[in-house]
Structures are given as C-alpha cells and as structure tokens.
Amino acid sequence: MDPALLGAVVWVESRYCPKAVGSVGEVGLGQVRPKTAEWLGIPSDYLWHPEWNLVATARYLRYLYGRYGDWRKAIAAYNAGPSKVDSGYIPPSTQIYVQAVLTTYDYMKRRYPR
C-alpha cells in the first residue's frame, strides 16, 4: 500500500490525532472501530497505540481494495461500510470524503515524491 494513501486517509479521518474518538466508537489515527480491529486480528485495546492503529487502518484498506479492486470503492467502504458500496448507494457525505482523501493523496504525492 502506498504510504501517501495511508497518510491521506489518516489526515482526513483524524488530522493525525492519535487520541481522536468518533461519534460511533471509532478511535485513533485511522478512526478504526474496535470490532473491525478484532476482525483484523488486532485486539481492540491496541487501537490506542498509534502504530497498531496504523496497522489496522492499512490492513482494512488493503482488504477493501482486494474486495473491490478499486481504490475509490475501497475508500468509500472504509468510510460508509462495505454494505453501502455493495448496495451501489454511496451517500453524498461519503462521496465528499472520498474526494477529500484523493485530493490529500494527490497533494502528498506532489509535495513528498519518492
């Protein structure tokens, strides 16, 4: 996975705040839900450790990309959940989220080329 894409998701999710807490229980840099972390094989209490939260974020994004074969759909599913993407309905707020991630990703690629 491209580190700049992971960085873009984390920026949009938490602005790199490791203590961020979302409205439905998501936590940390990537705003990962505890049940998602456990499904990925990461104990939910590890989510407060920035390194483990990044691992969970990256694993979930890679899983979603493998499922959809498309980064736009993977990013949408990361935000709204796979069931929304599977149904074909991407909420407007998720469309804005996807565009924010991709814009941030493009900026990071230009600003910090490999």
Buried (B, 14 or more C-beta within 10 A) or exposed (E): EEEBBBBBBBBBBBEEEBEBEEEEEBBBBBBBBBEBBBEBEBEBEBBEBBEBBBBBBBBBBBBBBEBBEEBBBBBBBBBBBBEBBEEEEBEEEBBEBBEBBBEBBEEBBEEEEE
